[in-house]
């Protein structure tokens, strides 16, 4: 593994296939990708991030790039090896920018605590993907099927692992029913207890050890019986009984997966949200069930091909055929990768309106597959339609905007004489105030009442202008660019904002102004204002964000004056 720490544009990356690991300031892996050519792929991130076209999809990639402090890479012999290595590394590190399957039942992590007499617990992650609670060794992930038989309760009993949060001064019921050796009253030494922990780790880290462990215990039971140590023999017999149940469950689940199984995968990309929405539907022996919904961010190498590989890497039930609503690039290669991941030969069949009938599908059968796919896509569209307010569609149509105004920023200035001048910017996401996007500014460049000059200053500062170099600085790369900017004022205020945005390389962002007196809306395309009827919800969105920016700025102005009076 090699690493780059300096200039990503000049670092001599190899022009070979491989996997790259992007790390943040704390050396945490935040993104893992694969590449036919590492040099070209890694450089593309930094070439594209310098572009001024910060569109509604690329903002997530720019957010990723802004957090990169180091890049490691691993060279592979070919693309398929890179794909497989990428899948396994994602499973190991679970980077926050990679595809994260939201069906949490598919993942189980366990923790062996870092204590004198360790405990076995389920490990949980926070929103940033970091493990929380007690320190200790993390083992996993275990997929949905294995998490059922790797039951924490069963393993605790099998290896006599304590369950108490703190060691009590007296033995508890767990000791009396044979589930714990009571380290609290020194009924087991620390060394012997840790031998049980070591045996537990062997089982957890390699499922093949489960059968070997079973055979070892059988031999121990025979020896104990021959030595007439019947108490030990009975204990081992009970443990073997528990293990046998686990082994039988594994066998049963493996047999189930051999039945005729088909899976449907529908995908729709939402560029406004910068995400892909996926719905899966399982068909077992002709019976349709088990519909699940996922989504992943559209950035880097996050594609439907990557989703499919991660999905089946963590799935306990593997179909023989996958039906999907789009063509797959290098389908044969993906099928080969899936075989490497699952040891099952899976056929991928696109189901689209213009598709030619596959040789093995009759016309009626294909129509049936098509109907099922339409059901999935209809459910996806219904789900997505509920993710943004209908009045945003209305606003886009009335103002002739090029895209849905999902993220709206609004600017206002608040003056009180020449001494107290402040600016405010509020942000609405999907018609709802997003307080993380609020900003307030104490005017620095203007010492007299000049609304136009103040608008220019706060627009520059909101979108991260370094005043010394007058270049787009860091905030617009850390934060999503808005889909629409609203200026509180008339045509003159709008013109100033438009010139400022053009000057700083953000002229592509839609911008309007809202004049309060008659609620007239000015755009860059016409000198005549647009007037939206007062009962329209689209106008109420603009009024709400304008009033909110006015309130936010006024409160800041009052706070500054109050602070001055107290001094």
Secondary structure, DSSP 4 states (H G I P E B T S, - for coil): -EEE-S-TTTS---SS-EEEEEE-TT--EEEEEEESSHHHHHHHHHHHHTSS---TTHHHHHHHHHH--EEEEEE-SSHHHHHHHHHHHHHHH--TTS---S-GGG-EEEEEESSTT--EEEE-B-TTS-B-SS-EEEEEEE-HHHHHHS-HHHHHHHTT----SS--SS--HHHHTTS---GGGTSS-HHHHHHHHHHHHHHHH-THHHHHHHHHHHHHHHHHHHTT-HHHHHHHHHHHHHHHHHHHHHHHHHHHTTS-EEEEEEEEEETTTTEEEEEEEEEETTEEEEEEEEEEE--TT--HHHHHHHHHHS-SS--SEEEESS--TTHHHHHHHHHHHHSS--EEEE--TTPPPPTT--HHHHHHHHHHHHHHHHHHHHHHHTTS-HHHHHHHHHTT-SS---EEEEEEEEEETTTEEEEEEEEEETTEE-GGG-EEEE--S--S--HHHHHHHHHHHHTTEETTTTEE-SHHHHSPPPSEEEEES-HHHHHHHHHHHHHTT-TTSEEEEEETTTTEEEETTEEEEEE--TT-HHHHHHHHHHHHHHHHHHHHHHHHHHHHHH-
